[in-house]
Amino acid sequence: MLWCYDTALFYSLKYASEKSSLVNQLKIIKQETSYILYDADLIATPTLQLFDHDFQRNYHTNRENQQSNSSQQGRSTAGIGRARVVYFQQEDLSMVLKHYYRGGLMASVVKDRYVGFDIEKTRAFKEFRLLGEMKNLGLPVPNAIAARVEKGPFYFRADLITEEVKNVRTLAELLSDKMMNVDYWAGVGRCIKAFHNHDVYHADLNARNILLSEEGEVYLIDFDNSRVRAASNAWKFANLARLKRSLLKFKKNTTGFNFDEESWLALKAGYNA
């Protein structure tokens, strides 16, 4: 019993030390009307230009046009879930810049403004910190590099920069080209279960927010509005059901989309293993 207690204490102190180290590398600076939260281990003091979508898009598109053999050509703008993102390179890092947009009816009125006063409660800062927590738990997510909140009188606008996961395709892209074998499906199931084991709720678990490599590595991305929540089989089953609806929607709207019930059973087998 004493050994168990000492071991638990050791790992508790180790986790606290790692968490403290993680907090120490995170910094917040203010530039003009913006607050920037960033990981000082990944990037030097960021400027507002880093979050300028037009600058990053135009600069890197022009550079890619001059380097026709670039592996990133044609990817200066793409989608992650509903979000529009820009891929770019800086400080030897491949980065993904995402701007936060509203959904639903409000999008036609105030497409990217959110009411709020506390920067720590903004979508960008919350997603940034959640990514850090998940990374610390060993979950397969991108590194959070920097988040920017631009404050107005009663609103904020926000951006998030993550490190690009290389040599992967979205689940939706893969299934549009070929049928995945059961081992790949089981790997997707095991990946989702790893997040659920830590009570991480992905608010928009769909076929575009799951990335796979040729080697079968699986990552989850786009954790806007996601959170750690009280353990419950109900929301975990609902999370899986959301993913299945997404796959069925792609199958309905995409000719030759390679998804069937056998695929889903393989995913569930991996999830329940």
KOLNUKE-605224 format. One line per field, with one value per atom (N, C-alpha, C): atom name; chain; x negated, y, z negated. Coordinates in steps of 0.1 Angstrom, whole numbers. Layout:
N
at = (CA,...) .
ch = (A,...) .
east = (X,...) .
north = (Y,...) .
up = (Z,...) .
This chain:
273
at = (N,CA,C,N,CA,C,N,CA,C,N,CA,C,N,CA,C,N,CA,C,N,CA,C,N,CA,C,N,CA,C,N,CA,C,N,CA,C,N,CA,C,N,CA,C,N,CA,C,N,CA,C,N,CA,C,N,CA,C,N,CA,C,N,CA,C,N,CA,C,N,CA,C,N,CA,C,N,CA,C,N,CA,C,N,CA,C,N,CA,C,N,CA,C,N,CA,C,N,CA,C,N,CA,C,N,CA,C,N,CA,C,N,CA,C,N,CA,C,N,CA,C,N,CA,C,N,CA,C,N,CA,C,N,CA,C,N,CA,C,N,CA,C,N,CA,C,N,CA,C,N,CA,C,N,CA,C,N,CA,C,N,CA,C,N,CA,C,N,CA,C,N,CA,C,N,CA,C,N,CA,C,N,CA,C,N,CA,C,N,CA,C,N,CA,C,N,CA,C,N,CA,C,N,CA,C,N,CA,C,N,CA,C,N,CA,C,N,CA,C,N,CA,C,N,CA,C,N,CA,C,N,CA,C,N,CA,C,N,CA,C,N,CA,C,N,CA,C,N,CA,C,N,CA,C,N,CA,C,N,CA,C,N,CA,C,N,CA,C,N,CA,C,N,CA,C,N,CA,C,N,CA,C,N,CA,C,N,CA,C,N,CA,C,N,CA,C,N,CA,C,N,CA,C,N,CA,C,N,CA,C,N,CA,C,N,CA,C,N,CA,C,N,CA,C,N,CA,C,N,CA,C,N,CA,C,N,CA,C,N,CA,C,N,CA,C,N,CA,C,N,CA,C,N,CA,C,N,CA,C,N,CA,C,N,CA,C,N,CA,C,N,CA,C,N,CA,C,N,CA,C,N,CA,C,N,CA,C,N,CA,C,N,CA,C,N,CA,C,N,CA,C,N,CA,C,N,CA,C,N,CA,C,N,CA,C,N,CA,C,N,CA,C,N,CA,C,N,CA,C,N,CA,C,N,CA,C,N,CA,C,N,CA,C,N,CA,C,N,CA,C,N,CA,C,N,CA,C,N,CA,C,N,CA,C,N,CA,C,N,CA,C,N,CA,C,N,CA,C,N,CA,C,N,CA,C,N,CA,C,N,CA,C,N,CA,C,N,CA,C,N,CA,C,N,CA,C,N,CA,C,N,CA,C,N,CA,C,N,CA,C,N,CA,C,N,CA,C,N,CA,C,N,CA,C,N,CA,C,N,CA,C,N,CA,C,N,CA,C,N,CA,C,N,CA,C,N,CA,C,N,CA,C,N,CA,C,N,CA,C,N,CA,C,N,CA,C,N,CA,C,N,CA,C,N,CA,C,N,CA,C,N,CA,C,N,CA,C,N,CA,C,N,CA,C,N,CA,C,N,CA,C,N,CA,C,N,CA,C,N,CA,C,N,CA,C,N,CA,C,N,CA,C,N,CA,C,N,CA,C,N,CA,C,N,CA,C,N,CA,C,N,CA,C,N,CA,C,N,CA,C,N,CA,C,N,CA,C,N,CA,C,N,CA,C,N,CA,C,N,CA,C,N,CA,C,N,CA,C,N,CA,C,N,CA,C,N,CA,C,N,CA,C,N,CA,C,N,CA,C,N,CA,C,N,CA,C,N,CA,C,N,CA,C,N,CA,C,N,CA,C,N,CA,C,N,CA,C,N,CA,C,N,CA,C,N,CA,C,N,CA,C,N,CA,C,N,CA,C,N,CA,C,N,CA,C,N,CA,C,N,CA,C,N,CA,C,N,CA,C,N,CA,C,N,CA,C,N,CA,C,N,CA,C,N,CA,C,N,CA,C,N,CA,C,N,CA,C,N,CA,C,N,CA,C,N,CA,C,N,CA,C,N,CA,C,N,CA,C,N,CA,C,N,CA,C,N,CA,C,N,CA,C,N,CA,C,N,CA,C,N,CA,C,N,CA,C,N,CA,C,N,CA,C,N,CA,C,N,CA,C,N,CA,C,N,CA,C,N,CA,C,N,CA,C,N,CA,C,N,CA,C,N,CA,C,N,CA,C,N,CA,C,N,CA,C,N,CA,C,N,CA,C,N,CA,C,N,CA,C,N,CA,C,N,CA,C,N,CA,C,N,CA,C,N,CA,C,N,CA,C,N,CA,C,N,CA,C,N,CA,C,N,CA,C) .
ch = (A,A,A,A,A,A,A,A,A,A,A,A,A,A,A,A,A,A,A,A,A,A,A,A,A,A,A,A,A,A,A,A,A,A,A,A,A,A,A,A,A,A,A,A,A,A,A,A,A,A,A,A,A,A,A,A,A,A,A,A,A,A,A,A,A,A,A,A,A,A,A,A,A,A,A,A,A,A,A,A,A,A,A,A,A,A,A,A,A,A,A,A,A,A,A,A,A,A,A,A,A,A,A,A,A,A,A,A,A,A,A,A,A,A,A,A,A,A,A,A,A,A,A,A,A,A,A,A,A,A,A,A,A,A,A,A,A,A,A,A,A,A,A,A,A,A,A,A,A,A,A,A,A,A,A,A,A,A,A,A,A,A,A,A,A,A,A,A,A,A,A,A,A,A,A,A,A,A,A,A,A,A,A,A,A,A,A,A,A,A,A,A,A,A,A,A,A,A,A,A,A,A,A,A,A,A,A,A,A,A,A,A,A,A,A,A,A,A,A,A,A,A,A,A,A,A,A,A,A,A,A,A,A,A,A,A,A,A,A,A,A,A,A,A,A,A,A,A,A,A,A,A,A,A,A,A,A,A,A,A,A,A,A,A,A,A,A,A,A,A,A,A,A,A,A,A,A,A,A,A,A,A,A,A,A,A,A,A,A,A,A,A,A,A,A,A,A,A,A,A,A,A,A,A,A,A,A,A,A,A,A,A,A,A,A,A,A,A,A,A,A,A,A,A,A,A,A,A,A,A,A,A,A,A,A,A,A,A,A,A,A,A,A,A,A,A,A,A,A,A,A,A,A,A,A,A,A,A,A,A,A,A,A,A,A,A,A,A,A,A,A,A,A,A,A,A,A,A,A,A,A,A,A,A,A,A,A,A,A,A,A,A,A,A,A,A,A,A,A,A,A,A,A,A,A,A,A,A,A,A,A,A,A,A,A,A,A,A,A,A,A,A,A,A,A,A,A,A,A,A,A,A,A,A,A,A,A,A,A,A,A,A,A,A,A,A,A,A,A,A,A,A,A,A,A,A,A,A,A,A,A,A,A,A,A,A,A,A,A,A,A,A,A,A,A,A,A,A,A,A,A,A,A,A,A,A,A,A,A,A,A,A,A,A,A,A,A,A,A,A,A,A,A,A,A,A,A,A,A,A,A,A,A,A,A,A,A,A,A,A,A,A,A,A,A,A,A,A,A,A,A,A,A,A,A,A,A,A,A,A,A,A,A,A,A,A,A,A,A,A,A,A,A,A,A,A,A,A,A,A,A,A,A,A,A,A,A,A,A,A,A,A,A,A,A,A,A,A,A,A,A,A,A,A,A,A,A,A,A,A,A,A,A,A,A,A,A,A,A,A,A,A,A,A,A,A,A,A,A,A,A,A,A,A,A,A,A,A,A,A,A,A,A,A,A,A,A,A,A,A,A,A,A,A,A,A,A,A,A,A,A,A,A,A,A,A,A,A,A,A,A,A,A,A,A,A,A,A,A,A,A,A,A,A,A,A,A,A,A,A,A,A,A,A,A,A,A,A,A,A,A,A,A,A,A,A,A,A,A,A,A,A,A,A,A,A,A,A,A,A,A,A,A,A,A,A,A,A,A,A,A,A,A,A,A,A,A,A,A,A,A,A,A,A,A,A,A,A,A,A,A,A,A,A,A,A,A,A,A,A,A,A,A,A,A,A,A,A,A,A,A,A,A,A,A,A,A,A,A,A,A,A,A,A,A,A,A,A,A,A,A,A,A,A,A,A,A,A,A,A,A,A,A,A,A,A,A,A,A,A,A,A,A,A,A,A,A,A,A,A,A,A,A,A,A,A,A,A,A,A,A,A,A,A,A,A,A,A,A) .
east = (-8,0,-9,-20,-29,-35,-38,-44,-34,-22,-12,-10,-10,-9,-21,-33,-45,-45,-41,-41,-31,-19,-8,-13,-20,-25,-36,-45,-55,-49,-39,-33,-25,-19,-12,-21,-33,-43,-49,-51,-57,-47,-34,-24,-24,-24,-23,-35,-47,-59,-58,-54,-52,-42,-31,-21,-26,-34,-40,-50,-58,-67,-60,-48,-40,-35,-30,-24,-35,-47,-58,-62,-60,-64,-54,-42,-31,-31,-30,-31,-20,-16,-6,-12,-11,-15,-4,-4,6,-1,6,1,13,13,24,37,47,59,60,49,49,41,46,39,35,22,16,11,17,12,4,-9,-17,-26,-32,-41,-55,-62,-75,-86,-83,-91,-90,-79,-77,-79,-77,-79,-84,-92,-96,-85,-86,-75,-68,-55,-48,-43,-42,-36,-22,-15,-2,-2,-13,-13,-12,-16,-15,-1,9,23,30,23,29,32,44,48,44,47,44,29,21,7,1,5,0,5,17,22,15,14,8,-7,-14,-28,-32,-25,-29,-23,-12,-8,-17,-22,-32,-45,-49,-61,-60,-48,-46,-45,-40,-39,-53,-63,-77,-84,-78,-84,-74,-73,-63,-64,-75,-77,-74,-69,-66,-55,-56,-46,-34,-35,-24,-16,-20,-14,1,9,23,30,22,28,28,27,26,39,50,63,70,75,83,92,100,110,106,109,109,123,131,145,151,158,164,154,143,133,125,122,113,99,89,76,65,54,43,31,24,12,0,-10,-22,-34,-46,-58,-65,-70,-77,-85,-98,-107,-108,-109,-110,-98,-87,-75,-65,-57,-46,-34,-27,-16,-3,8,22,28,33,39,54,62,76,83,92,100,114,119,131,143,152,164,176,187,199,206,215,223,238,247,261,265,277,283,275,268,260,248,244,233,235,248,251,251,251,252,238,232,219,211,205,198,187,180,168,166,177,176,184,178,184,185,196,197,189,181,174,163,159,149,137,138,127,120,107,100,98,98,96,108,120,132,135,125,127,125,130,129,115,107,93,85,86,78,82,95,99,94,95,90,75,68,54,50,56,53,57,69,73,63,58,48,36,32,20,23,35,38,38,44,45,31,22,9,1,4,-3,2,14,19,15,7,3,13,23,33,28,32,27,34,29,35,23,26,16,11,-2,-7,0,3,9,-3,-4,-15,-11,0,4,18,24,38,39,47,49,63,66,79,78,86,87,99,97,109,114,128,135,142,150,157,165,173,181,180,170,169,154,152,139,139,128,125,113,112,101,95,83,75,67,64,56,46,34,23,19,19,14,4,-4,-14,-7,-11,-5,-9,0,-3,-6,-19,-24,-20,-19,-17,-5,6,19,30,41,53,65,75,87,94,102,109,118,124,133,126,114,106,102,98,94,105,117,128,134,131,135,126,114,105,105,107,105,112,113,119,108,110,101,103,92,93,97,101,106,96,83,73,73,75,75,88,99,111,110,104,102,93,83,74,81,91,99,107,113,121,112,100,91,87,85,81,92,105,116,118,116,117,107,95,84,89,95,100,111,120,132,127,116,111,106,103,99,110,122,134,133,126,125,137,145,157,153,154,151,165,166,179,183,174,177,169,172,165,171,164,169,157,160,150,139,141,131,121,125,117,109,108,100,90,77,66,59,55,49,36,26,13,14,5,4,1,-6,-10,1,12,24,24,16,16,29,35,48,47,52,52,66,69,81,77,85,82,95,94,105,113,108,115,122,127,135,147,150,161,161,149,148,143,144,140,139,133,133,146,154,167,168,178,181,183,177,178,192,196,210,210,215,216,226,235,245,239,230,224,214,207,198,204,216,223,229,233,238,227,214,203,200,201,199,211,223,234,233,227,225,215,205,195,202,210,217,226,233,241,233,221,212,208,205,200,212,224,235,239,237,240,230,217,207,211,215,219,230,240,252,248,239,236,223,215,203,203,202,202,190,193,182,175,182,177,177,165,163,166,178,182,195,195,206,207,217,219,208,201,190,178,177,167,170,182,186,184,187,186,171,162,148,143,149,145,150,163,168,160,155,147,134,128,116,119,130,135,137,143,146,136,124,114,108) .
north = (-12,0,13,12,23,26,15,16,23,19,25,40,43,57,65,60,67,69,59,59,70,70,79,94,95,108,113,103,107,112,104,109,121,123,136,148,146,157,159,148,149,156,153,160,175,178,192,199,193,199,202,192,194,204,205,215,229,230,243,247,238,241,246,239,243,257,260,273,284,281,291,294,286,288,296,297,305,319,328,343,350,361,370,384,390,403,411,425,433,442,442,450,458,471,479,475,470,466,451,444,429,424,412,404,391,388,376,366,354,343,334,331,323,314,303,294,298,303,309,298,286,275,272,277,274,286,298,310,322,330,342,352,363,372,375,371,373,387,391,404,403,414,414,409,411,407,392,385,370,365,374,370,377,383,390,380,376,366,370,383,388,387,392,392,378,369,355,348,350,344,349,362,368,365,367,365,350,341,327,321,327,323,328,340,345,337,333,325,311,306,292,293,304,305,305,310,311,297,289,276,265,262,253,239,235,222,222,233,233,224,216,206,213,226,233,241,241,249,245,256,254,252,253,250,263,274,287,289,285,286,273,268,255,255,245,244,234,238,228,229,219,220,231,240,252,263,262,273,275,287,290,292,286,287,290,295,299,291,284,277,286,286,294,289,294,290,301,299,310,303,308,303,288,282,268,260,267,260,261,250,251,254,265,270,270,269,270,282,292,304,302,303,301,314,320,331,325,330,325,333,325,331,325,333,329,319,310,302,306,300,302,316,320,332,345,344,356,359,349,351,361,363,373,387,388,402,406,397,400,387,386,373,369,378,374,382,387,394,387,387,380,389,388,397,391,399,395,405,403,412,405,392,385,377,381,374,359,355,341,333,339,332,333,338,339,325,323,310,307,317,315,310,318,314,301,298,285,274,275,264,262,274,273,265,269,262,248,245,231,222,228,220,217,227,225,214,214,203,190,189,176,171,180,177,171,177,173,159,155,142,132,136,127,124,132,130,136,130,134,146,158,171,180,190,199,207,212,221,235,241,254,264,273,282,296,302,315,318,326,330,345,351,366,370,378,384,399,404,418,423,432,437,450,450,462,467,477,482,471,463,453,440,438,426,422,410,406,399,399,391,382,371,362,353,349,340,330,319,309,303,302,296,283,272,259,254,244,239,229,229,220,206,196,182,178,173,170,156,155,142,135,142,136,141,134,138,137,145,143,130,125,113,114,126,128,127,133,133,118,111,97,88,90,81,86,97,102,95,90,83,68,63,48,43,30,23,21,24,22,8,1,-13,-12,-23,-24,-19,-21,-16,-1,6,20,25,19,22,20,9,6,16,21,31,44,48,60,58,46,43,44,38,39,53,61,75,83,81,88,84,71,65,71,74,80,94,101,115,113,104,101,96,89,84,95,106,118,128,124,132,145,144,155,154,164,165,173,167,174,179,193,199,197,194,192,180,169,156,152,155,152,146,142,136,145,158,168,171,168,171,159,149,137,135,135,134,120,115,102,103,96,94,81,79,67,55,58,48,45,52,49,57,67,76,85,87,95,107,118,131,137,144,152,167,175,189,197,210,220,218,222,221,233,241,253,248,255,252,238,231,218,221,210,212,198,198,187,187,177,177,165,165,154,141,131,118,113,109,104,96,84,77,83,91,98,107,116,126,119,108,101,94,87,81,91,102,113,118,119,123,114,101,91,92,94,95,107,118,130,126,119,115,106,97,88,96,106,114,122,126,133,124,112,102,99,97,94,106,118,130,131,128,128,117,105,94,98,105,110,120,129,140,139,128,126,113,114,101,93,80,71,72,78,80,66,62,48,46,46,44,35,24,15,11,3,-2,-10,-18,-26,-17,-5,4,9,13,18,8,-5,-16,-17,-16,-17,-5,7,18,16,11,8,-3,-13,-24,-18,-8,-2,7,13,22,13,2,-7,-17,-17,-27,-24) .
up = (0,0,0,-8,-9,5,12,26,35,34,43,40,27,23,28,26,30,45,53,67,72,66,69,67,55,51,61,65,75,88,93,106,105,93,91,91,84,84,98,105,119,128,127,136,132,119,115,120,119,124,139,147,161,165,157,159,156,145,142,153,158,169,181,184,196,194,182,179,181,176,177,191,201,214,222,216,222,218,228,225,231,225,231,233,245,247,253,252,257,268,280,291,297,296,300,292,299,293,291,294,294,283,278,268,275,274,280,270,270,261,270,265,274,266,273,267,270,260,263,267,264,269,284,290,304,313,307,316,307,314,307,306,300,298,311,312,324,326,339,342,348,349,355,369,376,390,392,381,381,383,378,379,390,399,411,422,424,433,448,451,465,467,458,459,461,452,453,466,469,481,494,495,507,508,497,497,500,494,496,509,514,528,538,537,547,546,534,533,539,537,542,557,563,578,584,576,580,578,569,566,570,582,587,581,576,570,555,550,536,532,522,517,512,509,503,514,527,537,538,539,540,527,516,503,494,500,492,485,491,484,485,474,474,462,461,450,439,427,416,410,412,408,416,408,415,417,410,410,423,426,437,431,436,430,441,436,444,439,448,445,449,440,442,434,438,432,425,413,406,395,393,383,383,395,397,393,391,387,398,401,410,401,404,396,403,395,400,392,400,394,396,385,385,379,386,381,376,365,360,366,372,378,371,370,365,375,369,377,375,383,381,386,381,386,383,371,367,377,384,393,404,408,418,413,400,393,388,380,374,376,387,391,383,376,369,356,350,338,327,315,304,292,285,273,262,254,243,239,226,220,215,211,205,216,219,230,227,215,212,215,217,221,236,243,258,264,275,282,285,289,293,281,270,259,253,253,247,256,269,277,276,275,274,261,250,237,237,243,244,252,263,271,263,255,246,236,230,220,227,239,246,250,254,258,246,234,222,218,222,219,230,240,250,261,262,272,286,297,310,316,312,317,321,329,334,322,323,313,315,304,304,303,313,314,308,313,308,311,302,303,302,310,309,307,297,295,297,306,309,302,292,284,290,291,294,281,282,269,262,270,263,270,279,286,288,294,298,311,318,329,326,332,328,339,337,346,338,344,337,348,343,352,345,353,348,358,354,362,372,384,394,392,392,391,406,408,421,426,439,446,441,441,437,446,446,454,444,447,439,442,433,435,447,448,460,473,474,486,489,479,482,487,481,485,498,503,516,527,523,532,532,520,518,506,505,494,484,471,461,455,452,446,431,426,412,402,404,395,393,405,404,397,400,393,378,374,360,353,361,356,353,362,359,346,345,333,320,320,309,305,316,314,307,311,305,291,288,275,265,270,262,257,266,261,251,254,245,231,231,219,210,216,208,208,212,211,219,231,240,250,250,259,271,283,295,300,301,304,319,327,342,348,342,347,360,371,384,393,405,413,418,417,421,409,397,385,380,388,385,396,392,401,400,412,412,420,416,424,431,441,448,439,428,418,408,410,401,388,387,376,377,366,366,356,361,353,354,343,343,343,351,352,350,349,348,336,324,311,307,316,313,305,294,285,279,280,273,259,251,237,230,218,209,201,201,194,185,177,168,176,171,178,179,191,193,206,206,218,228,223,232,242,237,247,256,250,258,270,267,278,288,283,291,300,295,303,314,312,322,333,328,337,346,341,349,360,357,367,378,374,383,393,387,395,406,402,411,422,419,429,439,433,442,451,446,454,466,463,474,484,479,488,497,491,499,510,506,515,524,521,529,536,549,557,554,552,549,536,526,513,506,501,496,482,478,464,464,456,454,440,437,423,418,427,423,418,425,420,406,404,391,380,383,373,370,379,377,368,370,362,347,346,333,326,333,327,321,329,324,311,312,300,288,290,278,274,281,278,264) .
